[in-house]
Amino acid sequence: MMPLWCLWPQSGFPSQLVVVSGGGILVPIFIIFGKFTPELAIPLSNITIFGGAIGNFYFNRRKSHPLCVGRPVIDYNLMSVFQPMIIIGAIVGTYINKVSPSLVTSVLLVFLLVYTTYKTVGKGLKQYKLENKGEILNPPAQSPTLNLEMITPGGDKDSTSMESSVPVVRRYLTMEDFNNNHPHSEMDESNRTIQKILAREYDFFPKVILGKISVMFSLVLVVTLLRKLAMECGTTIWWFIGFLNLPICLLTALSSRKDLLRDYLDKKEVKYTYLQGDIAWDENTTAKYPSIAILSGLCAGMFGIGGGIINGPLMLALNCLPEVASGTAATMILFTSSTATISFVAFDMLKVDYAILLFILGLVCTIFGQVVLNRIISKSGRRSLIALSMGTITGASAVLMSIQSVGSLLNGDGLKSSGICDSDIHHGLHDGG
């Protein structure tokens, strides 16, 4: 049986591990130290991530935004447009992976991980220096009473992200505060618009967004299982059914874009002031950022690592706050890892005894790590620890993937490539992280 010390990263930085590592760190650990074959290591990596994703969502679904009490830390708007486009990119990337020599994809992956580590650690160090200078303030523990200045227009700022390192105090507001101070009988059109904005922004469980994503993943899963179980690879119908996932994801993304543009126009009407790290979803950003998400999915599919190792650092690069990037990426992983787990079970690719143990370890260790890390950040005020741990683990992934690639090359597998219909798991399946 695999020694349990192989899972030490799960107990150290579990929330960041589940968010950014995926197969980039767990698969090499299982192969190098656990002596598993890739065919077993990849599904077991996914089930571990799935357990951790459940633990992360349990905490994150109730957690407030670091600069705005009463607003969720998970950016559901970002998730609604990122998730469908990442799947589109992953579908294309998987086909590229299938026909590319593993040595080529491994070298490119290591370069990507090194670059991602450099950028992510740089972000963390920049924030660490701001914390040392006292330029990053922590929000109050509770929302203060409503001040009319909280919703007074703050200027025509339509930038995609607010770079200021000082929180905007006027945004510490809850729906209850607003409704108590604005009786329905006294509502004018502007206040009704603000009420709609706050109702959407302060929703910790947005049923419409989560419903869309759930339906999309369910359809994608049905198509995947149908093609795998009932059709011969390479036939016309096989290709046709496979590419049905593209319009499914695209329609979901377009529907989400329509909702975000409506929300943006409402905010523009009342001259809404954005917080540091917020994204103004205008015509430009609703086209530009989902395009970047396609590239993220392309890398995930091409390198067979899942999207988690890319999405967290990518959100940091888009100037999202570390807590928001971590919480949002972890929630996205909950969907991808659950779908992948169902696929692995359907294809009888999970070793049940290990799977149960690793699922429990992923869940328990993530909960433990969340409690510990939250207390450290709360006492130290060092939010930069999230970005720095993301970068550290991404760097560790680069090292482990390099070791695994060297081992593959020594075994004579590095220059091998396969066809689209070959069943080699190196190329066909990747974990949900």
N, C-alpha and C positions, 0 to 999 in steps of 0.2 A: 504493500500500500504506500502511496505517496506520502512522504513526511510532511506533517502539517506546518513546519517552519517555512515551507515553500510559499505559504500564504502570508508571510509577514507584512507585505505592503498593504494587505487588506486592513490590518489593525492599526497601521500608522497613519495613512492619509486616505481613508476609505472613500470619503465623499469626492475628493479630487481624483482618486484612482478610477472610480466608476465613471466619472465625467470624462476624463481625458485619456485614459490608457487603453481600454478595450483590449483587443488582441495584441496591441503593441507591447504590453508588458506581461499579461497573464499567459498568453500562448507560449512565449519563449520560456517563462518560468516552468510551465507544465512540461514542456519538451526537454529542456536542459536539466532541470532538477527532478521533475517527477517521472522522467523517462517515458512519457506518453508519446504515441505517434500523433502527427498532426490531425489525423482523422478523429482521434479522441480528444485531443487538446482543445480544438476549436469549439466544439459543442460544450465542453466542460467550462471553458472560459466564458461562454455566453451565459450559462446557467448561474455562474458566480456573479456575473454582472447584473443579471436579472434580479437576483436576491438583493444585491446592493442598491439597485435602482428603486426597488420597493421601499427599502429603508430610507433612502434619500427623499422620496416623494412624501413619505409619512411626515418627515420634518419640514420639508420645503413648502408643502401645501398650506401650512399654518404660519409660515415665517413672513414677517413684514419686510418691505423694501428698506434698505439701510438708510435712505434719506427721506422716507415718507411713511410715517406710522399709519397702519391700516391698509396699506396697498401691498399686494403680494410681491414677493421677491422674484417669482417666476414671471418672465415676460412672455405672456401667452400670445401677444400680438406677433412678436418675433418668431415664436415657435410656429404660428399658424402659416407663415409664408416660407419659413426655412425647411420645415419637415417635408412637404411635398417635393420641393425642388432637390433636396438632398437625395431622395429616393430616385428621382429621374437621373441624376448624375451617377448614382451607384449602379443603376441598371446598365448604363453605357460602360462605366468603368469595369464592371464585372466581365463583360465581353472582351475588353482590352486585356484584362488580366489573364483570361483563358488562353490567349494566343501569344502572350509575351513570355520570354525566358524568365525563370524565377530570379536569376541573378540580376537581370536588368531592373525588375520591379523592386528587388530588395535594396539595390544601390540607390535608386531614386527615393525609396521610402526613407532610408537613413538620412539622405540629404534633406528631405522634407522635415523629418523629426528634429534634426540639428537646427535648421532655420527656425522652426516653430519654437524650439527651446530658447534660442537666442532672443526672439521677439517677446516671448512671454516673460522670461526672466527680466528682460529690460523693462517691461511694463511694471512688473512687481517692484523692481529697484527704484524706479521713478516714483512710484507711490510711497515706497518706504521713506525716501528722502523728503517727500512732502509731509509725511507723518512726523518726521523728526523736526521739521520746521514749524509744526503746529498748523499747517495750512489745510488739513483735512479735519473737519469737525464731525463729531458723532451726533446723531439726532437724539432728541429727548426720549426718555423711556416711554412716555405717554403723549398722546396728542393733546396740545393745549386747546383752550377754548377758541372758538372761531373768531377770527379778526377779519373784518371786511377786506383788509389789504391782502389777505390770502388769495383772493380771487380777482383782485384788481388787475386789469391788463398791464403787462410788464413790457410792452413794446412789440414791434413787429419782428420777432426773432423766428425766422423760419429755417434756421440751420438744422442740419440732420442730427447733431449731437452737441450738447453743451459741455465745453471743455473745462469750465471753471471748477476749481477744486473746492469751493466753498458751497455747501448746500443752500438751497433757496428756502428760507424758513417759512415763507407764506404758503408752502405746499403741505405743511403738516396739518392735515384736515381729514376728517372721516365723513362718510355719508350721514351718519347720525348727527354730527355737528351741523352739517349743512341743512338737513331737513328740520332740525330743531330751531334754527335761526331763520328759516325761510318757509313759513306756513304756506300751504298750497294756495290759499286765497290771495296771497300777496305775490305770487310768482309772476314775473314778466317773462317775455320770450327768451331773454338772455339767461336768466336764472334757470329756466327750464332746459336750455341747452347745456348749461354747466351741470345740471343735475344728471342729464343723460351721460355726459362725459364721465362724471364721477362714478355713476352706477356701473359703467363698463370697466373703468380703471381700478376700482376698489373691489372687484369681484374675485374672490379667492378660488372660485370653481366655475369658470365661464362655460356653461353647458354647451353653448353654440360652437365655440372653438373646439372644445374637447370632443364634442359629438362629431364634428366634421373629420377630425383627425382619426377618431376611432373607426368611423365608417370607411375612410380611405384605407387604413391599414387592414381592415377586415376584407375589403375587396381585393387588395393586393395579395393578401394571404390566400384567398380562395383561388385567384388566378395562378399563383405560384404552385399550390398543391395540385390543382387540376392539370397543369402542364407537366408537372413532374410525375404524377401517378397515372395519368390516363393517355398520354400522348408520346409518340415517338420523336425523339430529339432530331431536329434538322428538317422536319417536314414543314410544309407551308402553313398548316394550321398551328403547328408548334410555335413558329415565329409570330404568327398573327395574334394568338392568345397571349404570348409573352409581352408583346408591345402594347397590349391593352392597358397595362399598368401606366403607360405614359399619359394617355388622356385622362385616366382616373386621377392621377396626381396633378396634372396640369389644371383640370377643372377645379380641383380643391384649392389650388394656389390662386387661381383667378377669382374664385369666390371670396377667399380671404383678403385678396388685394382690394376688391370692391368695398368690403367692410372697413378696411383700414383707411381708404381714401375718404369714405364718409365720415369716419371719426376725425381725420385730419381737417376736413372742411369745418366741422363743428368747432374744433379747437381754434382754428384760424378766425372764425367768426367772433369768438369771445377774447381773442388775443391771449390765448393760453400760454403760460410761461413754462418751458420744459426744464426738468431737473437735469443735473449732470448725468450723462450716460443715457438719457432718453433719446429715442429716435423719432423724428418727425416723419411719419409715413406719407410723404407727398408723391407726386407722379414720378419723380426721379428715384427716390429711395425704394419705392415699391417695385421698381424694375431693376435697379442696380444691385441691391442686396440679395434678392432671390437668385440673380445670376451668379453671384459669388457663392451662394449656397450650392448651386449646381456643381461648381468646381470642387467644393468640399466633398460632395457626394461622389464625384468622379474619382477623386483621390482615394476615398474610402473603398469604393468598389475595385479600383485598379490595384490597390495594394493589399486588399483583403483584410483590412484591419478594423472595419466598422468606422462610424463617424465620430465617436466620442473623443478620440485623440486629437481631432481637428476642430470640432465645433466649439469647445470651450475656449481655446486660444483664439479662434476666429472671432468670437464675440468680444473678447478683450481687445482685439485689433480694431473692432468697430466702435471702440470706446464705451462698451457696456461696463458697468461696475463689476468687480470680481464676484460679489455675491450673486448678482443677477446672471452673469455668465455661467457660473457654477450651477445655480438652481435650474436655469432654463435648459442647459445642456443635459443635466441629469434627468429631467422630466422627459426630454426627447428620447433619451436612451431607454426609459421605461417602455415606450411604445415599440422601439426597434428590437429590444432584447426579448420582449414578450412574444413578438411575432416570430423572431428567429427560433425561440424555444419551441413554439408549437411546430414549426417546420422540422426541427431536429427530432422531436418526439414522433412526428408522423412518419419520418424516414427511418425511424429506429436507429438513430445515430448517437443516442445518449447512453452512457454506462450508468445505469440507474443508481447503484450504491454510491458511487462517487458523486453523482449529480445531486442526490438528496443532501449529502454532507456539505458539498460546496455551496449549494443554495442557502442552507442554514448559516454557514460561515459568512457568506457574502452579506446576508441580511443582518446578522448579529454584530459582526465587526463594523459594518457601516454605521449602525445605530450607535455603537460605542464610540466610534471615531467622530461622529457628528456631535455627540455630547461633549467630548473632550475638546475638539477644535472650536466649537462655539464658545466654550468657557474661556479658552485661551484668547480668542479674539475679543470677547467681551471685556476681559480684565486688562488686556494689553492695548486695546484699541487699534491693533495692527491688522487692518483688513488686507494689507499687502501680502499677508501670509498665504492667502488663497491663491493669488497669482504666482507667487514664488513656488508653492508646492506643486501647482500645475506644471510650471516650467521644469522643476526638478524631476518629476515623474516622467514627463515627456522626454527629458534627457536620458533617464534610465531606460526608457523604451528604446531609444536610439542605440544605446550600448548593447542591450539584450538582443535586439533585432540584428545588430552587426555580428554578434557571436553566433546566433542561429544561422545567419547567411553564410558565414565562414564554414560552419559545420556542414551545411547543405552543399557547399562548393566542394569540400573535401570528400563528400560522399558521391560526387559526380552528378548531383542533381541540378547544379546551378545553371546550366545552359539548356536544360530541357524545357520545351514548351509543349502545349497540348492543343487539341482542337476544341471547338465550341462544345461538342457533345461528349468529350472525355469526362469521366467521373471523378477525376483527381480533385480532392477536396481543397488542395492548395489554391486552386484557381476558382472553384465554383462557389464555395460557401464561405462566409465570414461571419464573425460574431456580431452581436447587436450593439456593441459598445462603440 
